[in-house]
Amino acid sequence: MHVSVLGPLTLRLGEQSAVPSAMKPRKVLSLLLLHDGRMVPVQTLMTELWGERPPRTGLTTLQTYVLHLRKLLAQALGVPSTAVARDVLQTRPGGYAVVLRYGQLDVHRYRDLVADGERALEMGDERAADAALRRALSIWQGPALVDVTPHGRPLQAEVARLEQSRLTVTERSIETRLRLGGHQEALSDLASLVVEHRFHEGIHGHYMLALHRSGQRTRALAVYQRLRMAMTEELGLEPSARLQRLQQAVLASDPRLDFESGAAGRGPVVA
């Protein structure tokens, strides 16, 4: 069985899908999958479906959704619904839980690869780290649960956690690539990322460094000026001292920029 939440919601065995077409059952399934193996309280599921004021028939409706999900899973797996209730979509005291084998959920593979990358970085093997982090990011097929909308508060919290992890790993991957001399290759990714994350200073710093190392000092300085203008006009803030030091280093063509990691790396570019 293949299950994906890092992009569109997918749950299939071969060509048989167990994803319901109606949105509310999809939200129930999504929340259960994101808590793989852990019980999700009935109250949390009802909050996801109806907010703070569920209807009087909310519990009965939720139970109907669970029965429907079990039927879909039984059809996809080719087993009786009773087997699904026992082994896959379980009723537990106070709520429900989906139980998957390790590796069936794309989040499992993503987290394993991120852990491999972090271990490689700790051991100083940046090429292995770069490969593992890129493979981790390649698992993503779009925003988490992009086709399950709108998110209620419980799903919103879980999706935000995943998206923050994706951003952190993306930044770490680019930082590693820059240390390996991959500044030219990183430029296209960074050009997109600075548009998507308009106030993320670390990503802007990496973009400035990659441009500088690619012989595009004027563009590197323009990236800083655009960020500073947006921050001062919309947030009333100046860029951090670290990013200001990077800008001064680019202005001065500081030779250390050719060897040190980006502005948001594990040490400052300019002391």
N, C-alpha and C positions, 0 to 999 in steps of 0.2 A: 504494500500500500504506500502510495506517495502522497504526502501532505505538505502543502505550502501555505505560508502566511506572509512571506517576504515578497510581496507583490499581490497579485490576485489570489483570492482564496481558492485552493485546489485540494480536493480529497478524492483520490481515484485509485482503482485497482484495474490495471489495463486500460480499457476504454470506458469502463463503467464509473461514473461520477456519483459521489454521495453528497454533493453540495446542493442544498435546496434552492429553489428559484425564488421563494419569498424572502424578503429582507429580514424580518424578525427572526425566523429560524436560523438564517445565516449568521446573525449577530450572536445568537446563543452558541452555535457551533464554534464561531471564532473565539469567543471568550473562553470556552472550555479548552480549545486547542492551545491557546496562549498560556493556560495553566496546566499544561500536560502533566497528568498524573496526580494533580492536586485538586482537592475538592473546591468547587466554586459555590458559595452559599446561594440559596434560592433568592435571598434578598438582593444580592449583587446582580444576579441575572435579571430580576424584575426591574432594578434600577436602570440597567442597560436598556431594557425594552421600553420602559414607560417613565423614566425619571423618578422624581420623588413622590409622585402621586399615581401609583398603579391602579388600574380598575379593580373593582371587587372580584371580577372573574379572572384576575391576573394569574393566580396560582394554577387554576384549572387550564388556562390557556398555555402557560409555560409547560405544564405536564403534557399537553397535546403536542407542543413543538418537540419535546423530547421523544415522544413516541414516534413522531414523524421522522426524526433524525435516525432513530434506531431502525426503522423500516428501510430507509435509504442505505444505511450502512449494511444491513443484512443483505439487501439486493446486490450491493457492490462486492461484498465479501463472499456471497454464496452460502451464507449460514443462517440459521433461524434467528429471529429477533431475540429470543431468550438467550442465545449465546452472546449476542451483542450486548445485552443488558448485563450479563455476567462478566464479560471480559473486556469490553471496549467502552461503552457509554454507561457507566455505573451509577446507580443511585446510592448515595452515601448519607449518613445522618446529617441533615441540614442542607443538603445540596446534591450536586452531580459532579462527576469527573470523567474525562476522557483519558483512557490509558493506551498509549502507543508503545510499540517496541522502539528501543533507542535506534536512531538513524532514520526512522520513517518521516520525521518532521524536519523541514529544511532548517529550522532554527538549531537543531542538534548539530548538523554539519557546519553551519556558520560558526557556532560557538567553539567547536573543536578546532577549526582552522584559525580562529582568532587566538585561541590559547597556544596553538603551535607557533604562530607568529610572535607572540609575546615571549615564549620560551626561547625562540631563536634570537630575538633581540637581546635578551638577558645574557645569552652565550656569545654575543658579538657576531653572530652569523647573519649579516644583514641581507644577503642574497636569499637565504632560506626564508627569512622573515618577509621579505618583499613578495616572494612567490606565495606564501601562505596567506598573507593579508589580501593579495589580489584575488586569490581563489575564494576567500571568504566573501569579498564584495561582489564577486561575479554571481553568487547565489541569488542576490537580490534581483527581482524582476520588476521593480517599481516600488513606490511607497508601500509600506506594510498595509495589507488588507485594503488595497486601493479600491476594490469593488464592493466593499461593505461599508455603506454610508447611509446616514450620518452616524458617527460614533457617539454612543452615550458616554457618560463620564468614566465608567470602568474600562471600556475599550479604549477610550482616548488616553487614559493613563498608561495602559500596556503598550499601545502603539507608540506613544511618546518615548517610552523607555527603549524600544527597539530602534526608533529613528535616531535617538541620541547615541546609541551604540554604533549605528552605521556611520554617523558623522565623525565620531571619535576614531573609528577604525580607518575611515577615509583619510583623515588628517595624518594619522600615524603612518599609513601606507605612502602618502605623498612625501612625508618627512623622510622616510626610509629611502624612497626613490631618489630624492635630492642628494642624500648622503652618498648614494651609489653613482652619482653623476648623471641621473636621468632627467635633467632639467628640461631638455627639449621635449621629451616625451610627455612630461607632466603638464606642459603649457595648455593643451587643449582641455584637459580635465579641470585645471585651475580656472581657466577662462569661464567655464560653465559654473563652477562652484561659487565664485565670487558674486555672480548674478543671483544664484539661488540663496546664498547666505550673505546678505548685504552688509551685515555688521560683524561678521566673524573675523576678528583681527588675525587669528592664527592662519586662516586660509589666505587672507590678503597678504600676510607676510610671506607665506610660501610662494605666492604668485609673484610678488616683487622680487624675491630672490631668484626664482626661475627665469624671470625676464632679464634681470641683471646678468646672470650667468650666460644667457643667450645673446648678449650684446645689445639688449634693448633697454638701456638705462632710462631713456626718456619715458617709455611706456611704464616702467616700474615706478617712476616718480608720479606719473599720472594716476596710477592705481591708488597710491597713497592720498593724493589730493582729492580724488573722488570719494574715497572713504571718509576722509576728514570733513569734507563738505556735507556729506550725508549725516554724519554723526553730530556735527555742530548744529545743523539746521533742524534735524528731526529729533535728536535726543538731548541736545544741549551739552554734549560731552566732547572732549578732545580724545584722540587716539592715545593708547597707553604709552608709557615711557619707553617700553621695549620697542614698540613699533616706530616711535619717533627716533630712537637710536638707529633703527634699521634704515629709515629714510635718510638720516644724516650720513650713514655709512655708504649708501648708494650715491648720494651727492658727492662724497669724497672719493668714490671708487676705492673704498677700503679693500685692500687685497685679502683680508680675512674672509670676505664674503665668498671668495672662490673656494674656500675649504670648509667653512663651518656650516652647521645645519641651520634651518630656517628660523624665523623670528619666534615661532611658537614651539621650537624644539626643546630639548631637555636642558639647554643652557642658552644664555643670551648670545645673539650674534655679535653684539658689541657691548663690552662691559660698561 
